[in-house]
Amino acid sequence: MTETLQFTRQLSDHRVSAEQRAAILADPGFGNYFTDHTAVVDYKVDAAGIGGWSNARVEPYGPILMDPAAAVLHYGQEIFEGMKAYRHADGSVWTFRPEANAVRFNKSAVRLALPELPEGVFVDSLRELVAVDKDWIPSGDGAALYLRPFMIATEAFLGVRPAREVSYRVIASPAGNYFGGELKPVPIWLSTRYARAGHGGTGEAKCGGNYAASLAAQLEAEAHGCKQVLFLDPTNDNAVEELGGMNIFFVFADGTLVTPELNGNILHGVTRSSIIQLAKDRGLQVQERKITIDEWREGIAGGRIAEVFACGTAAVITPIGELKTEDGSMVSPPLGADAVCMSIRRQLLGIQTGVEEDIHGWLTRLA
Ligand SMILES: *Cc1c(COP(=O)(O)O)cnc(C)c1O
């Protein structure tokens, strides 16, 4: 789909003073503050049963007026995306592989019986929002403007069928260095009580429901001193799937990278696919295959697994120092100065922030 729409602009006053904004940008954390505007496109199915997108606009940020019977509030018909806009040293603003997010957004839309959005409209909506809110892009090390496109079923109707009125929106939130300052390996919790996805379910769609379903496991994790949860596929020899919102990689002692194959349960991470490419560029072997929790345990015990890390847009690459489980813990070896995950992380972040060459043409200019 290459269809485009013209966005109109209704601009607001700044919601906070320049001094308040500067204070926020100095230490934004993640997901706490939002910019002055939002991009919106409406979708409606007409009396003849033909659906179409219209009324593309940038408007002031604020609450959404919605009927209490709106389908999203009852049946969770919702999808989202997550990406970042980076300010480069020359002041220009770029985002990373937005076409890949647009394609994934439409894959999620099909699974949740929501309408597909033309890819051009998806990328334009980011550009339109960033154009009016670029004062909100932080410039600290590892900082960026987090962009959150999402689509919700707004039709007021309690019958169970795909909604005929839908709203697509983008909000933006300044984000600091995800882990603040230094990057140290994190412990994660192995959930054996809960699964994240099932075969034929919504595991590879980026939908709110998957996150709602992961929260009980996250509470369990927090009770064990962990912020993130690893999920397995109990119907497939306890194959490792992914974390609640990040994909996972193993670096073997011989330099081979192993990551779970995309089997329908796992999210097609843009960071995951970029790491695979950068590893291959370095001549490393990459295997997308099933890896079970037993192979992980034996790999750690036998010294075959050298590094374990998680990846996603928010935190880029996070080394996993320890997997805590109901019956004991598996501790990863300490990371050496030449750790593969840290080197790939530097390169990937360098491409995104404009200090490393964009050899694959992954960047798109937004402003
Ligand atoms: C968004 C997400 C990821 C990471 O995807 P990226 O495109 O790399 O940000 C991984 N797993 C889940 C479940 C996600 O929702």
The ligand as a MOL file (V3000), in Angstrom:
LIG
                    3D

  0  0  0     0  0            999 V3000
M  V30 BEGIN CTAB
M  V30 COUNTS 15 15 0 0 0
M  V30 BEGIN ATOM
M  V30 1 C 8.2240 -4.8700 20.8470 0
M  V30 2 C 8.5980 -6.2230 21.3210 0
M  V30 3 C 9.8850 -6.7690 21.1340 0
M  V30 4 C 11.0430 -5.9770 20.5580 0
M  V30 5 O 10.8220 -5.5580 19.2440 0
M  V30 6 P 11.7270 -4.3920 18.6310 0
M  V30 7 O 11.1850 -4.2110 17.2550 0
M  V30 8 O 13.1180 -4.8840 18.6270 0
M  V30 9 O 11.5420 -3.2110 19.5110 0
M  V30 10 C 10.1220 -8.0610 21.5490 0
M  V30 11 N 9.1470 -8.7920 22.1250 0
M  V30 12 C 7.9120 -8.3050 22.3300 0
M  V30 13 C 6.8930 -9.1690 22.9760 0
M  V30 14 C 7.5890 -7.0110 21.9440 0
M  V30 15 O 6.3600 -6.5340 22.1590 0
M  V30 END ATOM
M  V30 BEGIN BOND
M  V30 1 1 1 2
M  V30 2 1 2 3
M  V30 3 2 2 14
M  V30 4 1 3 4
M  V30 5 2 3 10
M  V30 6 1 4 5
M  V30 7 1 5 6
M  V30 8 2 6 7
M  V30 9 1 6 8
M  V30 10 1 6 9
M  V30 11 1 10 11
M  V30 12 2 11 12
M  V30 13 1 12 13
M  V30 14 1 12 14
M  V30 15 1 14 15
M  V30 END BOND
M  V30 END CTAB
M  END
